[in-house]
């Protein structure tokens, strides 16, 4: 039986929580920040969970 390799790009982007959910960072926080409001940028700092539709794919990529 072959071992599955971890997708290194996905491993850098996703983390598994203690309950088995997958955390991800939010998009749109890397550049062009002057026109975005402080409230919007503050909300983008927080982590979000991968949606249920994508959870199966993300788990397979990070070897869970």
N, C-alpha and C positions, 0 to 999 in steps of 0.2 A: 504494500500500500504506500503510495507516494504521500509525502508531507506537503501541506500547502504552505507557500511562502507568503509572508506578510507583505502587503503593498506598502513600500516605504513612504510614499507620498501621503497615503491615508493614515499611516501610523503617526505622522507628524501633526495631522489635523484633527484627529478624533481621540477622545479619551473615554474609557468606560467608567461609569459611576459604580458605587457599591451595590446598587440595586440592579445593575445590568443595563441601564440605559446608556446612550452614547451622547457625549457632550461635543459641541462644535462651537467655533467662534462665529460671530456674525459678520456678514459681508459689508462692504461700503465704508470701511473705516481706515483705508490705507492712504488716500490722497483726495484732493479737492475738498478740503475740510472747512475752508473759510465760509462757503455758502451754506453749510449745514448748521442748524441751530445747536446750541449747547445741549439742549434737552435731547436732541436726536443723537448726538455724539456720545452722550452719557449712557444712553440706552444701548448703544452699540458696543460698549465695553463689556457688557455682561455675556456670559455663555448662554447658549440655547441648546435644546435637545434636538437630535436628528428626528425627523418625522417618522411615523410608523411605517409609511410606505417605503422609505429608504433605509430603515433600520436593518433589514435582512442583508442588504447589499453591503452596507458599511461594516457590519459584523464579520462578514466573510472576508472583506478586504483587510481587516486588522487581525484576522486569525482567531476570532472568538467562536 
